[in-house]
Amino acid sequence: MKSKNFIIPACLVTTSKGFVKHLEFARSVGNSFHVDIVEPDFVDGQSLSVAKWPMIDLEYCEAHLMVTDPLPYLSKIKSKGVTRAIVHVESKFDLEELVTEARVNDILLGFAVSPETDLTILRRFFIVSSYIQVMGIHPGKTGQAQLPHTALAVTYLSKLPNRLTISVDGGVNIDNIAALKEAGADFVVASNALYGQGDWQENYQTLQDALELTRE
C-alpha cells in the first residue's frame, strides 16, 4: 500500500492539538499522512510522544523514525493506525530482527537515507523494501533549504535496475517539486511549504499547480 497522492503532508509537532490539526488537513487534501518521530539523541529536534497521538484513520500513513533503535516503535505506531515505518539506515538495528518485528505487527517497511550517507549502502536493504526516502535536508527540523544534490540522488536511485519507490522528504517547495518529479521521485513529503505561512489549503494547491506545469 502506498499514497495515492504525489504530495504527502508532513506532521512534526509537539502538541496533541497540533497533531489533530495536521491530521485533519491531511484528510481534507487526500488519503495520506507522514508523521515524524524524533529522538533528540539521534537528531536535533523533538516530537509528540506516540502515546499522545490520536488514532489515524487515513488510508495510508507513514511514520518517519528518526530514532536510534526503531524496533520498539513498530508495535506502538501500528496501534495508532500507521501503515509503514520508515527506518533510517543510520539507526542501530539488526535487519533480520527488524523484518521479523514488522511482520509480527503487520506493518510495511521503508528506509530513509540522510544526505551525508553513501547511497550504495542502501543496496542491502532492497531485498526487504523497495520504498526509499531521500532526505533533502539534515533530518530533525523543518524549514531548512533543500540541499542541492537531492535531485541528483533521486536520479541515481531511479536509474538502478531495482524497481524502487522513491520519496523525497525535506525542503520541498514550488521551485523544486517539478524537478524532483522529473528526476524520478514517486512522492514528496511537504512541510514548511504547506505550513510556513499563509493558508494551508492554498499552499497545497500552489504546490500542485507547480507540479502540473511540467505536464503541459
Phi and psi restraints in degrees (value plus and minus 20) as a CYANA .aco file:
   2 LYS   PHI    -159.1  -119.1
   2 LYS   PSI     152.4   192.4
   3 SER   PHI     -85.2   -45.2
   3 SER   PSI     128.1   168.1
   4 LYS   PHI    -115.4   -75.4
   4 LYS   PSI     -23.9    16.1
   5 ASN   PHI    -135.7   -95.7
   5 ASN   PSI     119.1   159.1
   6 PHE   PHI     -85.3   -45.3
   6 PHE   PSI     -57.6   -17.6
   7 ILE   PHI    -117.6   -77.6
   7 ILE   PSI      99.3   139.3
   8 ILE   PHI    -127.7   -87.7
   8 ILE   PSI      98.2   138.2
   9 PRO   PHI     -87.3   -47.3
   9 PRO   PSI     116.9   156.9
  10 ALA   PHI    -114.7   -74.7
  10 ALA   PSI     143.8   183.8
  11 CYS   PHI    -164.1  -124.1
  11 CYS   PSI      85.6   125.6
  12 LEU   PHI    -147.0  -107.0
  12 LEU   PSI      74.5   114.5
  13 VAL   PHI    -154.0  -114.0
  13 VAL   PSI     148.4   188.4
  14 THR   PHI    -140.6  -100.6
  14 THR   PSI     -18.5    21.5
  15 THR   PHI    -147.1  -107.1
  15 THR   PSI     131.3   171.3
  16 SER   PHI     -83.5   -43.5
  16 SER   PSI     -58.2   -18.2
  17 LYS   PHI     -82.1   -42.1
  17 LYS   PSI     -63.3   -23.3
  18 GLY   PHI     -84.7   -44.7
  18 GLY   PSI     -57.8   -17.8
  19 PHE   PHI     -82.4   -42.4
  19 PHE   PSI     -68.3   -28.3
  20 VAL   PHI     -80.9   -40.9
  20 VAL   PSI     -60.2   -20.2
  21 LYS   PHI     -82.8   -42.8
  21 LYS   PSI     -63.2   -23.2
  22 HIS   PHI     -88.4   -48.4
  22 HIS   PSI     -58.2   -18.2
  23 LEU   PHI     -83.9   -43.9
  23 LEU   PSI     -64.2   -24.2
  24 GLU   PHI     -83.7   -43.7
  24 GLU   PSI     -57.6   -17.6
  25 PHE   PHI     -84.9   -44.9
  25 PHE   PSI     -65.6   -25.6
  26 ALA   PHI     -78.8   -38.8
  26 ALA   PSI     -59.3   -19.3
  27 ARG   PHI     -84.9   -44.9
  27 ARG   PSI     -53.4   -13.4
  28 SER   PHI     -94.4   -54.4
  28 SER   PSI     -43.1    -3.1
  29 VAL   PHI    -129.4   -89.4
  29 VAL   PSI     -28.1    11.9
  30 GLY   PHI     155.4   195.4
  30 GLY   PSI    -175.7  -135.7
  31 ASN   PHI    -132.1   -92.1
  31 ASN   PSI     -12.8    27.2
  32 SER   PHI    -146.9  -106.9
  32 SER   PSI     135.2   175.2
  33 PHE   PHI    -172.3  -132.3
  33 PHE   PSI     121.8   161.8
  34 HIS   PHI    -146.2  -106.2
  34 HIS   PSI      94.7   134.7
  35 VAL   PHI    -130.0   -90.0
  35 VAL   PSI     109.1   149.1
  36 ASP   PHI    -113.9   -73.9
  36 ASP   PSI     114.7   154.7
  37 ILE   PHI    -139.0   -99.0
  37 ILE   PSI     102.1   142.1
  38 VAL   PHI    -139.3   -99.3
  38 VAL   PSI     109.5   149.5
  39 GLU   PHI    -128.2   -88.2
  39 GLU   PSI     104.2   144.2
  40 PRO   PHI     -84.4   -44.4
  40 PRO   PSI     -35.4     4.6
  41 ASP   PHI    -104.4   -64.4
  41 ASP   PSI     -27.4    12.6
  42 PHE   PHI    -122.5   -82.5
  42 PHE   PSI     -64.8   -24.8
  43 VAL   PHI    -163.4  -123.4
  43 VAL   PSI     142.4   182.4
  44 ASP   PHI     -88.3   -48.3
  44 ASP   PSI     121.1   161.1
  45 GLY   PHI     107.1   147.1
  45 GLY   PSI     159.9   199.9
  46 GLN   PHI    -174.2  -134.2
  46 GLN   PSI     139.1   179.1
  47 SER   PHI    -166.7  -126.7
  47 SER   PSI     148.5   188.5
  48 LEU   PHI     -90.2   -50.2
  48 LEU   PSI     115.9   155.9
  49 SER   PHI     -78.2   -38.2
  49 SER   PSI     119.5   159.5
  50 VAL   PHI     -77.4   -37.4
  50 VAL   PSI     -54.6   -14.6
  51 ALA   PHI     -80.1   -40.1
  51 ALA   PSI     -43.3    -3.3
  52 LYS   PHI    -116.1   -76.1
  52 LYS   PSI     -20.5    19.5
  53 TRP   PHI     -89.7   -49.7
  53 TRP   PSI     127.8   167.8
  54 PRO   PHI     -98.8   -58.8
  54 PRO   PSI     150.9   190.9
  55 MET   PHI     -87.3   -47.3
  55 MET   PSI     117.2   157.2
  56 ILE   PHI    -118.3   -78.3
  56 ILE   PSI      93.4   133.4
  57 ASP   PHI    -123.4   -83.4
  57 ASP   PSI       2.1    42.1
  58 LEU   PHI    -106.3   -66.3
  58 LEU   PSI     140.2   180.2
  59 GLU   PHI     -83.3   -43.3
  59 GLU   PSI     -55.6   -15.6
  60 TYR   PHI    -158.1  -118.1
  60 TYR   PSI     110.1   150.1
  61 CYS   PHI    -161.1  -121.1
  61 CYS   PSI     109.6   149.6
  62 GLU   PHI    -134.6   -94.6
  62 GLU   PSI     119.8   159.8
  63 ALA   PHI    -130.2   -90.2
  63 ALA   PSI     103.9   143.9
  64 HIS   PHI    -112.8   -72.8
  64 HIS   PSI      87.7   127.7
  65 LEU   PHI    -110.7   -70.7
  65 LEU   PSI      75.1   115.1
  66 MET   PHI    -112.6   -72.6
  66 MET   PSI      50.3    90.3
  67 VAL   PHI    -157.9  -117.9
  67 VAL   PSI     139.7   179.7
  68 THR   PHI     -91.2   -51.2
  68 THR   PSI     -67.4   -27.4
  69 ASP   PHI    -141.9  -101.9
  69 ASP   PSI      86.7   126.7
  70 PRO   PHI     -98.7   -58.7
  70 PRO   PSI     -40.9    -0.9
  71 LEU   PHI     -76.2   -36.2
  71 LEU   PSI     -65.5   -25.5
  72 PRO   PHI     -84.6   -44.6
  72 PRO   PSI     -35.8     4.2
  73 TYR   PHI    -103.8   -63.8
  73 TYR   PSI     -40.8    -0.8
  74 LEU   PHI     -81.4   -41.4
  74 LEU   PSI     -66.3   -26.3
  75 SER   PHI     -88.0   -48.0
  75 SER   PSI     -54.9   -14.9
  76 LYS   PHI     -85.1   -45.1
  76 LYS   PSI     -67.8   -27.8
  77 ILE   PHI     -94.3   -54.3
  77 ILE   PSI     -51.1   -11.1
  78 LYS   PHI     -82.1   -42.1
  78 LYS   PSI     -59.0   -19.0
  79 SER   PHI     -86.5   -46.5
  79 SER   PSI     -36.2     3.8
  80 LYS   PHI    -118.5   -78.5
  80 LYS   PSI     -19.6    20.4
  81 GLY   PHI      80.7   120.7
  81 GLY   PSI      -5.3    34.7
  82 VAL   PHI     -95.7   -55.7
  82 VAL   PSI     118.1   158.1
  83 THR   PHI    -109.0   -69.0
  83 THR   PSI     -62.0   -22.0
  84 ARG   PHI    -156.2  -116.2
  84 ARG   PSI     117.5   157.5
  85 ALA   PHI    -120.8   -80.8
  85 ALA   PSI     104.6   144.6
  86 ILE   PHI    -121.7   -81.7
  86 ILE   PSI      94.0   134.0
  87 VAL   PHI    -123.8   -83.8
  87 VAL   PSI     113.8   153.8
  88 HIS   PHI     -93.2   -53.2
  88 HIS   PSI     112.5   152.5
  89 VAL   PHI     -86.6   -46.6
  89 VAL   PSI     -36.7     3.3
  90 GLU   PHI    -103.6   -63.6
  90 GLU   PSI     -27.1    12.9
  91 SER   PHI     -91.6   -51.6
  91 SER   PSI     152.6   192.6
  92 LYS   PHI    -126.6   -86.6
  92 LYS   PSI      91.8   131.8
  93 PHE   PHI    -182.2  -142.2
  93 PHE   PSI     136.1   176.1
  94 ASP   PHI    -110.8   -70.8
  94 ASP   PSI     104.0   144.0
  95 LEU   PHI     -80.8   -40.8
  95 LEU   PSI     -60.9   -20.9
  96 GLU   PHI     -84.7   -44.7
  96 GLU   PSI     -60.9   -20.9
  97 GLU   PHI     -85.6   -45.6
  97 GLU   PSI     -59.1   -19.1
  98 LEU   PHI     -81.7   -41.7
  98 LEU   PSI     -65.9   -25.9
  99 VAL   PHI     -82.5   -42.5
  99 VAL   PSI     -63.2   -23.2
 100 THR   PHI     -82.3   -42.3
 100 THR   PSI     -64.9   -24.9
 101 GLU   PHI     -84.5   -44.5
 101 GLU   PSI     -58.0   -18.0
 102 ALA   PHI     -84.8   -44.8
 102 ALA   PSI     -61.1   -21.1
 103 ARG   PHI     -86.1   -46.1
 103 ARG   PSI     -61.8   -21.8
 104 VAL   PHI     -79.2   -39.2
 104 VAL   PSI     -57.8   -17.8
 105 ASN   PHI    -114.8   -74.8
 105 ASN   PSI     -17.9    22.1
 106 ASP   PHI      33.5    73.5
 106 ASP   PSI      30.7    70.7
 107 ILE   PHI    -146.2  -106.2
 107 ILE   PSI     118.7   158.7
 108 LEU   PHI     -95.4   -55.4
 108 LEU   PSI     138.5   178.5
 109 LEU   PHI    -137.0   -97.0
 109 LEU   PSI     133.2   173.2
 110 GLY   PHI    -166.5  -126.5
 110 GLY   PSI     146.3   186.3
 111 PHE   PHI    -150.3  -110.3
 111 PHE   PSI     112.6   152.6
 112 ALA   PHI    -122.9   -82.9
 112 ALA   PSI     126.6   166.6
 113 VAL   PHI    -148.8  -108.8
 113 VAL   PSI     107.2   147.2
 114 SER   PHI     -95.0   -55.0
 114 SER   PSI     138.8   178.8
 115 PRO   PHI     -78.1   -38.1
 115 PRO   PSI     -53.7   -13.7
 116 GLU   PHI    -108.7   -68.7
 116 GLU   PSI     -19.5    20.5
 117 THR   PHI    -108.0   -68.0
 117 THR   PSI     116.4   156.4
 118 ASP   PHI     -83.0   -43.0
 118 ASP   PSI     104.7   144.7
 119 LEU   PHI     -85.3   -45.3
 119 LEU   PSI     -42.0    -2.0
 120 THR   PHI     -85.8   -45.8
 120 THR   PSI     -40.6    -0.6
 121 ILE   PHI     -81.2   -41.2
 121 ILE   PSI     -46.9    -6.9
 122 LEU   PHI     -85.0   -45.0
 122 LEU   PSI     -43.3    -3.3
 123 ARG   PHI     -76.7   -36.7
 123 ARG   PSI     -55.8   -15.8
 124 ARG   PHI     -90.1   -50.1
 124 ARG   PSI     -35.2     4.8
 125 PHE   PHI    -114.1   -74.1
 125 PHE   PSI     -32.6     7.4
 126 PHE   PHI     -82.1   -42.1
 126 PHE   PSI     -49.9    -9.9
 127 ILE   PHI     -88.7   -48.7
 127 ILE   PSI     -42.4    -2.4
 128 VAL   PHI    -109.4   -69.4
 128 VAL   PSI     -64.6   -24.6
 129 SER   PHI    -173.9  -133.9
 129 SER   PSI     121.4   161.4
 130 SER   PHI    -115.6   -75.6
 130 SER   PSI     -15.8    24.2
 131 TYR   PHI    -112.3   -72.3
 131 TYR   PSI      91.9   131.9
 132 ILE   PHI    -141.0  -101.0
 132 ILE   PSI     110.4   150.4
 133 GLN   PHI    -128.3   -88.3
 133 GLN   PSI      96.4   136.4
 134 VAL   PHI    -108.8   -68.8
 134 VAL   PSI     104.0   144.0
 135 MET   PHI    -102.8   -62.8
 135 MET   PSI     102.5   142.5
 136 GLY   PHI    -109.2   -69.2
 136 GLY   PSI     -24.7    15.3
 137 ILE   PHI    -159.6  -119.6
 137 ILE   PSI     153.4   193.4
 138 HIS   PHI     -96.3   -56.3
 138 HIS   PSI     101.5   141.5
 139 PRO   PHI     -83.6   -43.6
 139 PRO   PSI     128.6   168.6
 140 GLY   PHI     108.5   148.5
 140 GLY   PSI     -54.8   -14.8
 141 LYS   PHI    -155.2  -115.2
 141 LYS   PSI     120.7   160.7
 142 THR   PHI    -104.8   -64.8
 142 THR   PSI     147.4   187.4
 143 GLY   PHI      70.9   110.9
 143 GLY   PSI     -19.8    20.2
 144 GLN   PHI    -100.1   -60.1
 144 GLN   PSI     130.2   170.2
 145 ALA   PHI     -93.2   -53.2
 145 ALA   PSI     122.1   162.1
 146 GLN   PHI     -87.0   -47.0
 146 GLN   PSI     116.5   156.5
 147 LEU   PHI     -88.1   -48.1
 147 LEU   PSI     121.7   161.7
 148 PRO   PHI     -85.0   -45.0
 148 PRO   PSI     -40.9    -0.9
 149 HIS   PHI    -112.3   -72.3
 149 HIS   PSI     -12.8    27.2
 150 THR   PHI     -81.3   -41.3
 150 THR   PSI     -69.2   -29.2
 151 ALA   PHI     -82.7   -42.7
 151 ALA   PSI     -54.1   -14.1
 152 LEU   PHI     -85.6   -45.6
 152 LEU   PSI     -59.3   -19.3
 153 ALA   PHI     -82.9   -42.9
 153 ALA   PSI     -60.3   -20.3
 154 VAL   PHI     -84.0   -44.0
 154 VAL   PSI     -63.8   -23.8
 155 THR   PHI     -79.2   -39.2
 155 THR   PSI     -65.1   -25.1
 156 TYR   PHI     -77.5   -37.5
 156 TYR   PSI     -69.1   -29.1
 157 LEU   PHI     -88.0   -48.0
 157 LEU   PSI     -56.7   -16.7
 158 SER   PHI     -88.7   -48.7
 158 SER   PSI     -40.7    -0.7
 159 LYS   PHI    -115.9   -75.9
 159 LYS   PSI     -20.9    19.1
 160 LEU   PHI     -89.5   -49.5
 160 LEU   PSI     133.7   173.7
 161 PRO   PHI     -84.2   -44.2
 161 PRO   PSI     -43.4    -3.4
 162 ASN   PHI     -89.6   -49.6
 162 ASN   PSI     120.9   160.9
 163 ARG   PHI    -107.2   -67.2
 163 ARG   PSI      75.4   115.4
 164 LEU   PHI    -118.3   -78.3
 164 LEU   PSI     132.8   172.8
 165 THR   PHI    -124.6   -84.6
 165 THR   PSI      99.0   139.0
 166 ILE   PHI    -133.4   -93.4
 166 ILE   PSI     106.7   146.7
 167 SER   PHI    -136.1   -96.1
 167 SER   PSI     128.5   168.5
 168 VAL   PHI    -138.8   -98.8
 168 VAL   PSI     108.0   148.0
 169 ASP   PHI    -145.0  -105.0
 169 ASP   PSI     100.4   140.4
 170 GLY   PHI      96.3   136.3
 170 GLY   PSI     100.6   140.6
 171 GLY   PHI      54.2    94.2
 171 GLY   PSI      -6.4    33.6
 172 VAL   PHI     -91.5   -51.5
 172 VAL   PSI     111.0   151.0
 173 ASN   PHI    -172.5  -132.5
 173 ASN   PSI    -196.2  -156.2
 174 ILE   PHI     -86.8   -46.8
 174 ILE   PSI     -41.2    -1.2
 175 ASP   PHI    -103.8   -63.8
 175 ASP   PSI     -38.7     1.3
 176 ASN   PHI    -145.7  -105.7
 176 ASN   PSI     -26.7    13.3
 177 ILE   PHI     -82.8   -42.8
 177 ILE   PSI     -58.5   -18.5
 178 ALA   PHI     -87.6   -47.6
 178 ALA   PSI     -60.7   -20.7
 179 ALA   PHI     -84.5   -44.5
 179 ALA   PSI     -56.0   -16.0
 180 LEU   PHI     -86.1   -46.1
 180 LEU   PSI     -61.0   -21.0
 181 LYS   PHI     -82.6   -42.6
 181 LYS   PSI     -65.7   -25.7
 182 GLU   PHI     -85.8   -45.8
 182 GLU   PSI     -49.5    -9.5
 183 ALA   PHI     -93.4   -53.4
 183 ALA   PSI     -38.6     1.4
 184 GLY   PHI     104.9   144.9
 184 GLY   PSI     -12.9    27.1
 185 ALA   PHI     -88.6   -48.6
 185 ALA   PSI     117.2   157.2
 186 ASP   PHI    -111.4   -71.4
 186 ASP   PSI     -47.7    -7.7
 187 PHE   PHI    -167.0  -127.0
 187 PHE   PSI     136.8   176.8
 188 VAL   PHI    -151.2  -111.2
 188 VAL   PSI     126.9   166.9
 189 VAL   PHI    -122.5   -82.5
 189 VAL   PSI     103.0   143.0
 190 ALA   PHI    -131.2   -91.2
 190 ALA   PSI     116.3   156.3
 191 SER   PHI    -152.9  -112.9
 191 SER   PSI    -100.9   -60.9
 192 ASN   PHI     -81.9   -41.9
 192 ASN   PSI     -52.4   -12.4
 193 ALA   PHI     -85.1   -45.1
 193 ALA   PSI     -44.0    -4.0
 194 LEU   PHI    -111.7   -71.7
 194 LEU   PSI     -65.3   -25.3
 195 TYR   PHI    -125.0   -85.0
 195 TYR   PSI     -27.9    12.1
 196 GLY   PHI     -79.6   -39.6
 196 GLY   PSI     -65.2   -25.2
 197 GLN   PHI    -183.9  -143.9
 197 GLN   PSI     136.4   176.4
 198 GLY   PHI      61.4   101.4
 198 GLY   PSI    -189.7  -149.7
 199 ASP   PHI    -100.8   -60.8
 199 ASP   PSI     108.5   148.5
 200 TRP   PHI     -82.8   -42.8
 200 TRP   PSI     -61.8   -21.8
 201 GLN   PHI     -82.6   -42.6
 201 GLN   PSI     -64.2   -24.2
 202 GLU   PHI     -85.1   -45.1
 202 GLU   PSI     -59.0   -19.0
 203 ASN   PHI     -85.3   -45.3
 203 ASN   PSI     -58.6   -18.6
 204 TYR   PHI     -82.3   -42.3
 204 TYR   PSI     -64.0   -24.0
 205 GLN   PHI     -85.6   -45.6
 205 GLN   PSI     -55.4   -15.4
 206 THR   PHI     -83.4   -43.4
 206 THR   PSI     -61.1   -21.1
 207 LEU   PHI     -83.6   -43.6
 207 LEU   PSI     -62.6   -22.6
 208 GLN   PHI     -81.2   -41.2
 208 GLN   PSI     -61.8   -21.8
 209 ASP   PHI     -84.0   -44.0
 209 ASP   PSI     -60.2   -20.2
 210 ALA   PHI     -83.8   -43.8
 210 ALA   PSI     -53.8   -13.8
 211 LEU   PHI     -91.5   -51.5
 211 LEU   PSI     -60.7   -20.7
 212 GLU   PHI     -85.6   -45.6
 212 GLU   PSI     -46.4    -6.4
 213 LEU   PHI     -78.7   -38.7
 213 LEU   PSI     -48.7    -8.7
 214 THR   PHI     -94.9   -54.9
 214 THR   PSI     -34.2     5.8
 215 ARG   PHI    -116.8   -76.8
 215 ARG   PSI     -24.5    15.5
